[in-house]
Amino acid sequence: MIALVKMSLKLLLRNKGFLFFLIVMPIISTLVLSLKTDYILQGKSDQRVVLELKDYSEKAIYAGDISDFIVKVYDGAKTELSEYLLKQMAEIGMFSVCRADVRGMTEEEIEEVARKDAFDDRAGMLVYLKEDFDDSVLEGAWEKGIKLYVVSEDERQELFITELTDLFGRMKQVQSIVGDDSAAILDTLVEIQQKMPEKKVVNIAGKDSVELTQKQFNQHTQIGYAFAIITLGFLFCGVCVAHSVIEEQNNKVFTRIMLTETNARDYFVSKFVIALLISLMQTAVLAICLSFIPGLDVGMKRITFYGIIFLLGLIFSTLSLLVGVILGDVMSSNFAVFTVWSISALLAGLYCPIDNAGKALKSLSYLMPQKWFMDAAKLLIVGDKSAYSMIICVTVAYLIVNISVGGVCLKIKRYE
């Protein structure tokens, strides 16, 4: 068996295609991991904030979270009081508040813009804060300083108006105590809010959900892209091993090996060892490449990240090896593994999140190994140690399926 492993490794290292996928894919994965990019984190940030638009013509639907009730605000006041109002509405959690600075524009111009946005934008409500907004609030007639344009039939608009009315009611109560000084009113409201108990979200389903910060979300997204690239390398390296098996069968090398004391089981176990060594080599190349990136933070210990890559590679290397041997044709194997790579990466959510997908699609995604490893990476990023047992169980399960199905298919093929 050792002689077979040595022979296979010598043949692979002479293969230019194998060397390309062995070296280039880890390099590209390293470049992806080293990118400093902020990806869009919708509805998952640590603190809900007012989203600033470049100007009134920018569409709120592109800036806000589509799962929230989007409110586009034309802020003609831009005062501390209007800032506090919008921030409080944004922190409620169900409203995505997008603000455009319209100071200097007349009310007639805002009317024209609102009519256009009612058809061109998909905000649930348009809000215009007039220039004399502060004076209207202090006079107790806040309706004069604000104008609401209802442009949808979403029932959440009534909740928005209710929350807005309650907020102005609290302002009026504080004003009756501290007087008509807007700064004193804001200071009192902030002081009251700080004394209130912190809100705590309880999941009644009994399962804790993993919430990521913006930095952790960036790390998790880049790990997904790196997984997509390096799994392509694992698959095609596995095809190279399968190619050697096909050539050995066609050139009667396998027959000559069977005439020795080596049996078929030892032969295919040696190929599995080659797949394991390929995963180890690609992981080592990736580790060497990452060592040249100073200060790189993948959200977990480097050794843990390398372990995940190695186990994921072991799954895909054995899968492509068995697919190639079963099909018995190099070209068919290339098409098959490329199809497996592209579809599995898409369904696993490596390119874009599938959290809002249908139940059937989400269930199908859990058939893909990358999905389990992405979930494990998320747990490791937030420091959940339960990910280790999950990764080991998933790897063993996929290897059992790969080897069992491959063994049955090979036995059938040998009988034929």
N, C-alpha and C positions, 0 to 999 in steps of 0.2 A: 504493500500500500504506500509506503514511503517513496519507493521508486516511482510509482504512478504519479504521486503528488509532485515530485521533482520534475518529472518529464512534462507534466501539464503546465507547471509554472514556467519552464524554459520556453515552451511553445507560446504561451501567452505574452511573455515579455518581448518576444520577437514580433508580436502583432501590433502594428502601428495604430490600428483602431482601438485596441485595448488600452494602449498607453495614452491615447488622446482622452478617452473617457476617465481613465484613472487619474490623470493630472489636471486636465482643463476644468472638469466639473467642480472639483473642490475649490479651484481658484475663483471661478465665477461665484460660487456660494460664499466665499470669503468676501468678495467685493459687495455682494448684496448685504451681508451682515454688517459691513463697515459703513453703509450709507447712513447719513444723519438726516432722516426724513420724519416729519410729523404726519401721520396718517389720520384720516378723519375718524374721530371717536364720537359717535352719535349716541347721545343719551347715557353715556357712561362716565362722564367726567366727575372729579371729586366735588366740584362746586359748579352749580348752574349759574351762568353769567349772561349778561345782555350781549347779543351778537351784533357787532358793529358792521354796517353796510358801507361800502365806499361812497355811495350817493343814493338818492331816491330811486334811480333807474335800475339799480341792482335788485335782482329777484330774491325774495326772502326764501322761496322754496328750495333754492340751491344752498343757502347758508344754514337754514334751520334743520332740526331733526324731524323727518317726515312722520315719525311715530307720535310726535307731539302736536298740539294745536298751535299752529304757527300764527304769530301776531306780528304784523309789520307796523312799526311806529315811525311816524314823521314827527321828529322832535324839534319843534320850533322854539322851545324854551332853553333846553340844555342847561338846567340849573341843578343844584344839589337836591332839590326837592323832586324834580323829575327823575333824576338819577336813582334816588332812593325808591321811588315808586316802581320804576321798571325793574330794578334789581329784585325787589320783593316779589313781583309777579313772576320773574324768571326762576326764582328759588323755590317756587311752589312745586315744580317738578313736572307738571303736565303741559306747561306752556313754553314754547320756544319763541323768545322775544327777540326780534331783529329790529335794530334802530338805524334810521337814516337822519343825518343832520340836515335840517331844512331851514335853518335860520337865514333870514333875508328873503324868504319867499312869502308871497301874499297868500291869504286864505283861498282866493280864487284859483291861484296856481296849484295849490294843494288839492283842491277839488278836482281839477283836471287830471292831475297825476293819479288820484285815487280812482277815478273812473277808468283810467287806462289799466291800473294794477288789478282792478276788480275782474278783468278779463284775461290779462296777460300773466299775472302772478297767481299762485295757488295758496295764498295766505288765507287763513280762516277768518281773520278780522284785520281791519286797518284802523289805526288809532292816530289821531292828530293832536299833539300837545301844542296849544297855542302859545304865542309869545308872552301873554299875560297869565300863564298857567299858575304861577306862584300867588299872584294877587287874587285870583279867583278862589284858590284853595283857602287862603287866609280869610277871605270874606265869607267863607262857608257856602259858597256857590260854585263848587268844583265843576259842575256841569257846563258852566260858561267857558272854562279853560280847556276843555277836552272835547273831542268829537270822535264818535265811534262810527265806523262804516262796517256794517255786517254784510259780508260778501259770500257767505256759505250757509249751508243748512246743517252744519255740524252742531250737535247738541251741546258741545263743550263751550260754545260761545256764551250760553247762559251762565255757566259756571264761572267763566272769565269775568263777566259783568258783575256777578255776585261777589267774587273775590275782590274786584276793584272797588265795589261799593263798601265792603267791609273795611278795606284798607283806608279809604277816605274817612270812614266813621271813626277809626282809631286815631287818625290824625286830628280830627275835630275834638275828640275827647282830650287828647294831650294838649291841644291848643287852649282849651278852656281852663287848663291848669297852669301852663307856663306863659300864656299870652300869645301875641301875634308875631313873635320873633321866630322866623323859619329855622334858623340855626339851632335855637333852643328846642324847637319841636323835634328836629331830626336827632339831636343828642339824646333826648328823652326816649324817643322810639327805639334807638339803638341800644340804650341802656336796658330798657324793658325786654328787648329781644334777647339780650345776652343772659338775662336772669331766667329765661324760660328753659325748661329741660330740653336736652337735645333729642331730636327725633331719632327713633330707631326703627328700622324696617325689619319686620318679622315675616319670614317665609312660612305661610300656613301649610304649605305642602310638605314641610318637614325636611327639606333638602336645601342646604346652603348653596347659594349661587356664588360664583367667583367673579368679583368685580375688579377690573384692572384700571390702574391710573393711566394717564396719557403716555408716560414713559414706558410702562409695562406693556401697554397695547402696541406701541411702536416695536418693542422687542419681539412680542409674540407674532406680529405681522411679518417682520423680517425673517423670523425663524421659519414661518410657513413658506415664504419664497425660497429660502435656502433649501428646505426639504424638497420642494418641487424640482429644483435644479439637480441636487445631488442624487435623488432617486433615479433620475434619468441616467446618470452615470452608472449606478448600481445595476440597473436593468440591462444596459447594453454591455457592461462587463460580464454579466451573467450569460448573455447571448454569445459572447466570445467563448466562454467555457462550453456552452452547448454546441457551438460550431466545431470545437475540437472533438466532442463526442460523436457528432455526425460524421466528421471526416474519418475518425477511427473506425466507425462502423462500415462506412463505404469502402475504405481501403483495407478492410479485413484485419485491422490492428486489434480490434476487440476480439475477433475470433482467435487470433494468436495468443492474446492474453489469457483467454479462457482455456487454452491448451496447457497453461502452466497450472500451478497450484492455487492461483488466484481465482476466486469465484465472482459471480456477477454482483453480489452484495458488496464485496470489498471494493470492486471497481467503482460502483456508484457512490459508495461512502467516501472514496477518495475524491470524487468530484464535489461532494458536499463540503469536504474539507477545503477544497479550492475556493468554493463560494465564501466560506468563512474567512479565508485568508484575503480574498478580494475586499471584503467588507473592512477587514482590519487595515489593509493597505490604504484604501481610500480615506478611512478615518484618520490614519496617520498623516497622509498628505494634507488633509484639511487642518489638522492640528498644527502642522508646520506652517501652513499659510496664515492661520490665525495668530500665530506667535509673532508675526511681523506687523500686526495691527496694534499699536500701543493704546491702552485704555479702552479696549473693546469690552463692552458689557452686554452679555446675552441674557441677563436676568437670572442666571444660575451659575453654579460652579462649572468651570471649564471641563473638568473630568466627567461631570454628570452629562453635560451636553455631548461630549464625545461618545459616552456610553449610549445615549439615545441614537445618535447617528449610526453607530456600529450595529445596534440591534435592528434598526430600520433597514439598514443595508443588507443585513443577513436575510431578512424576510424577502426582499426584492431580488436579491442575487439568486436565492434558491428557487424563487418563483420563475424568473426568466430562464434559469437553467432547465427546469422541468418542462416549461412551455416549449423551449427549443428542442429538447430531446423528443418530446411527444409529437411535435409537428414534423420533425425530421427534415426540415428545409430551412436554410439560413434566411432567405428572403421572407418567407412566411413568418419566421420567428421575429424578424425585425418589425414587420407590420403589427404583429400581435402585441409585442411588448410596448411599442409606441402607443398603441391604442389603449392598453392597460394604464400606461403612465398618464396620458392626457385625461382620460375619463376619471380615473381614481383621484388625481390631483384636483380636478374640478369639483367632484362630488364631496371630497374631504374638506373643501373650503380653504384650500391653500391660497387661492387667488383672491377670493372675495368671501366674506362671511355668509353662512347659510342659516344663521340663527332665526331669521324670519321666514324661512322656507316652509313648505307644507310638511305635514307629518310623514307622508310617504317618502319624500325626498330626504328628510332628516334621518329616517330609519335606514334608508339605503346608504346614507353616508357612513354609518357605523360598520358597514361591510368593508370599508377601505382602511388599510392599516394606518395611513397618514392621519386620519381623523382621531384615532386613539392616541397617537403620539403628539398631535397638536393639543389635545385635552390634557395629556400628561405634562407637556411643556407649560401650559397655563397654570397648572397646579404647582409646578416647581418654581415658576416665577413668583408666585405669591407665598412660597415657602411651605406648601403642603407636602409632607413626606409620604402620603398615601400613594403618590404617583409612582414610587419605585415598584411596589407590588403590582400595580396595574400594568406597568410596562413589561415586567417579567411575564405575567400571566398572558398578556396579549401576544408577546413574541412566541412563547411556547405554543399557544393555541394556533397561530398562523403557521408555524413550522410543522406542527402535527398535521394540519390540513394539507399543506403543500406536499409534504413527503408521502402522506397516505394516498392522496389523489394521484400524485405522480407515480407512486409505486404500482397502483392498480392499473393505470393507463399503460405503463410500460409492460406490465405482465400481459395485458390484453394484446398489445402490439406485438410482443414476442411470440405469442401463440399464433397470431395472424401470419 
